[in-house]
Amino acid sequence: MPMELAHRRYAQQARWTAQLRRHIFAQTGMPNAARVLEVGCGTGAVLETIQVSPPTSLFGLDIDPQSLRLATSQVKNAKFLGGDAHQLPHPKATFDVTFCHFVLLWLSDPLRGLQEMRRVTRPGGAVIVFAEPDYSRRIDHPTELAQVGKWQTDALRAQGADPELGGKLSELFRAAGFKDIVSGELGAEAAHEASQADQELELEVLRADLEGRIPEKELQQALEQEKAARQNNQRVVYVPTHYAWARV
């Protein structure tokens, strides 16, 4: 996916979880945290939305240099570092709050990633996983567009993601040694409630996901059906998206 499109997608996902982030940050004492780390920060779309004042310092980590360059140019109130979520380049108990956002599904070993987030968080601090989808429960309406949903799920797997990670999130927290886990589900993203710009972005992402994976003729037909359903306010996509957090 081109970086410009990826950034717009990350920003869209950040809007989806904005209310949840405010709620959980308040519960975890984020306003009083001294050091906060986002693991897998991408282009900084989430960090860009976080307003902090001293003594809070924001840090972002990502494995992709191109994403980090964009994040560094756009987010002035955070410090960025390249690194692998499976082996965070930070000492034990460095941060008060450590979080990620649509990241664990992309890790080859999500349990290791979660354990690393716990390791670098101080005792009493919070580890937060804001959004992990479960495409095994995806619902597409109208039903004739269900094949598009299957294609998109298969495309995620082909790119190395686990599209069913969300359904395993609480289990991962327990396996990582957390207790008193707070978890829940964001619910649905309904295309007919989205803005025109968001609907157009969905079509761009769909093309990027499926291009080269299915014949161009089938892809073009699918995009035309998607566009027509969205314009007629008939398109609904339900992808349960899970969150969880716990104290170290």
PyMOL commands that set and color helices and strands:
alter all, ss='L'
color gray80, all
select helices_A, chain A and resi 3-16+18-27+30-32+47-49+65-74+104-106+110-119+135-137+143-158+165-175+191-193+196-210+216-231
alter helices_A, ss='H'
color red, helices_A
select strands_A, chain A and resi 35-39+57-62+78-82+95-100+121-133+139-141+182-185+236-238+241-247
alter strands_A, ss='S'
color yellow, strands_A
deselect
rebuild
show_as cartoon
